[in-house]
């Protein structure tokens, strides 16, 4: 039985991944920041890791582990109050990741799966020109920069040791229990708040939680995944307007979208100091998943509409509680 350590297991992706691995017969260790945040099945052995940096001791969590799936990270923060944001991201996402990977290699772990970010590629793509794994990385913010540096450090470690490294770069992940901006959009659609996003023709790639988990599990054993980098997505790109319309349909409602030209939105957002938010809503960010299709024979098992329906059902159920 393959034994897996999942870091960040009390997070949005981590808990769902742990449940799926258990269902498939894996032996699961879960590293969490606090043992009181999430109730895990008794079959999952929990390890409380309060901080991740170059000094974290992972020895007990790594005992007997075959594969590490490293989800824990200092995430992208909209209003970062750290005096040196890049240094703080590096402390956790670069130094902390490399420390874990080195200890994993010494413990005999055969494969280290690192969940990175599409932000390593950059923030936007020209319409119809999706990012690929072969593109030169062009991260813009400290989070993306730290993820790129972590990737580079892991590749160097893989070149010097027998431990295999797999890197996965997801775009925005959505699914049951999603938080942050996607949750806010669902809330606004549910309340039928008018949104000035009815005339956008951009294209954005998303990845459903179930599709991301399926690729991660594929990469646990697939021999062709060793020392490779993969972009992941749902295989269908949508405009922001289409995303809102289809999410509203999943809620059983019609989106109230006002057809405001993109240039007007960007101008207004700039005046309000929200240009970065408007860019994410109006700009394009597409990913090409053909490498995973060709090399691993992987295809996204869940459609966007099915994933949105599942997300909406969870939202409506939690709203009633």
N, C-alpha and C positions, 0 to 999 in steps of 0.2 A: 504494500500500500504506500503510495507516494505521500510524503509528509511535506506540507507547505506552511511557510510562515507568511502571514499577511500583516504588513505594517499599516497603521491607520485603519484598523478594522472597524472602529466605531464611526467611520465616516460614511458618506453617501454611497460610494462605490464599495468600500470595504465590507460593510455588513452584508450587502446583497451578494458579493462575491463569495464570502464565507459560507453563506447559506447554500449557494449553488454547488460549491466544492464538496460540502458535506453530503448533499444529495447525490453527488456523483461518486461517493465512496472515498474521497480523499481524507487524510488525517490532517487536521488544521490546528495550527497555533495562531493566535491573534495578538498582536501588539497594539495596546491602546494607551491613551494618555490618562484615562481614569476608568476604573472598573465599575463605576456607578452610572455611567452615561447610557449604556446599552445593555439589555439582557440578552446574552448569547446562549445558544444551546449548550447543554452540559458537555457535549462531545468536543467543544472547542476549548482548548487550554489557553487561558488569558495570561498575558504578561504586561504589567503596567510599566510603561516607559515614559517617564514624565517629561523628558526633554531629549531632543535629538541633536547631537553635535559631534564633534570629533572625539569626545571622551565617553560617549554612551557605551555601556557594557551590554552587549547582546548575547553573551555566551549561553545563558540558560535558555533563552528563546530559540536559539539556533541548534540546540541539541537534537541530533537525528534528522534534521531538516534536509530535504533534497532540493527544494526550490523556494526561493524568496520572491515574493511579489511586493515591491516597495511602492506603496501608495502614499505614505505619510510625507508631508511636505509643509513648508511655510507657503501658504497659498497666496494667489494674487489678491492684493488688498487695495481697495479703491482709495481709502484715505489713510495712508500709512503714516503713523506718528513716530516711527523710528528715526533717530537722528541721522543714521546712515543706513538707508533701506537696503542697498546692495550688499553691504557687509552682513546684515542680518539674514538676508536671503541666502547668502553664501554659507553662513554658519550652519544653517539647517539643511539646505538643499544640496550643497556641494560637499562641505566637510562632513556633515552627518551621513550623507549617502555613501560617500567613499569609505568612511569608517565602518559602516554596516557591511558594505561589500567586501572589504578586506577581512573582517571577522568571519563573514560567510564563507569565503574561500578557504580560510584556515580551518573552518569547521567541516569542510568537505562538501559544501553545497555545490551541486553540479550546474545549476542555472539560476541566474539573477534577472528577474523581469522588472524593469524600471518603467513606471508610468510617468512619462514626461509631459509635454504640452505642445500643441501646435504653435504656441507662441515662440518656440525655438525657430520655426520657419519665419515668422513675422506676424504682422497684424492684419494685413489686407492683401488681396490678390486682384489683379485686373480681371474683369469679367470674362469668364471662359478660359482662364489660365490658372488651373488649380495648382496648389503646392504639391510637390513630390518629395520623396526621400532623398533624391539626388540634388535638390536645390541647395545652394549655399545658405547656411543659417543666417538669419538677419533679425535676431530678437531686438525688441525696442525697449522694454521695461526691465527693471531689476529681476522680476520673477522669471521672465523668459531667458534673461542672461544667465541666471543661476541654473536653470534647467539645462541650458546648453553646456555650461561648464561641467555639470554633473555627468552629462552624456559623454563628454570628451574624457573625463577621468575614468569612467567605467570602461570605455573602449580600450583605454591604455592598460587598465588592469586585466582585461580579457586577453589582451595580446601577450601579457607576461605570465599568465597562469592558465590552468586547465578549466577554470570556471567560465561557463558560457554566459553571455549577456544578451538580453533582448530588450529593445527600447520601443515603446509604443507612445505615439504622440496623438492624443485625442483633441478634437475641437470641443465645443460646448457639449457637455453631457447632460441629458435630461432623462427623467423617469420618475417613478413613484417616490415621493419624498424629496424631490428636487427643491433646492433653496435658492437664495439670491435673486438675480435678475429674472430668471425664467419663472420662478414662483410669483414674482411681482406681476409679470405679464399675465399669468393665469388668473391672478386675483383681479386685475383690472378688467380682463375679459369677462370674468364671472359677474362683476358688478356693472358691466356694460358701460365702463368709463370710455368716453370718446377719445380716440387716439389719432394723432395726425400722421398716420403711417399707412394710408390707403393707396398710395401711388408710387410705391417703391419697386424697382425692377432689378435690384441687386440679387446676388446668389450666395447662399450660405450653406455650408456643410455642418450638420449636427451629428451626434452619435447617441443613439438610445442606450440606456444603461445595459439592457440585455445584450445588445450587440457588442458593446465594449467587453463585457464579461465573457462572452463567447469567444472573442479573439484572444483574450488573456488566457483562457483555459486551453485553447488550441495551441498557444505558445508554450505551455508547460512541457509538452512531450514532443511536439513536432520537430524532427531533426533539422529541417530546413530553416527553422526560426533562429538557430544558434548564431549569435553575433550579428543579428540583423536589426534594422530599424524599420518600423511600420507606421504609416499613417492609417487612421481608422475613421470610418464614418458610416452613415446609413446607406450610401450608394445612390442617394437622390438629393439634389440641392434645391433649395426653395428660397424665394425672396422673403424678406421680413413680412411683407403683406400676406404672402401665402402661409407662412408659419402661423401668423395670428389668426387667419381665417380657418385653418385646419385645427388649430388648438381650440378655437371657439366652438367649432363643430363637434369636437370631442366632448365639450362641456354641454352640448345640446343647445347652444346659443349661436346667435349671429354676431360677429364682431362689428362694433361701431367704429369704423375706420374712416377718417376724414382724408380726402385725397390732396394732401399738401405736397407741393414739389420738394424734392430732396434739397435743392439749393436754399429754399426758404427755411427748412428744418435746420440745416447746418448753420445758417446765418443766425437764427434765433438761439440755437444752442451755444454758439460762440459768445453771444452777448450775455448769456446766463452762466458762462463758465463751464458748460457741459458738452464741449465739442467732442471729447473722447467718447462719451456715452452715445452721442448722435452718430459718431463714426461707426461704432459697433452695430448700431441699428440700421444704418443706411449703406454702409460699405459692403463689399463682397469679401468672403473668405471661403474658398473652396479647397477641398483636399481630394487627391487622386488615390483611391484605395486599390489600384490594379496590382500593386506589388504583392499585397496580402492575398489577392485572388489568385495570381499566377504562381507564386512561390509556395503558398500554403494550401491552395485550393479552398480558401475561405470566402464565404459570402455572408453578408449580414442576414441572420435568420429571421429578424423581425422587421416589418415595414414601419415607415414613419407613422402612418395612421394608426396601426395597432399599438405602437408605443405611446402615441399621444392619448389614445383611449385609455390605456392602462394608467398613464400619468394623471389624466383628468379624473378617473374613477377614484384614485387614491386621494386626490385633493378634495373631492366632494365628500368622501367618507370622513376624512380628518376634519373637515369644516363642520361637520355635524356633531363631532365628539365634544 
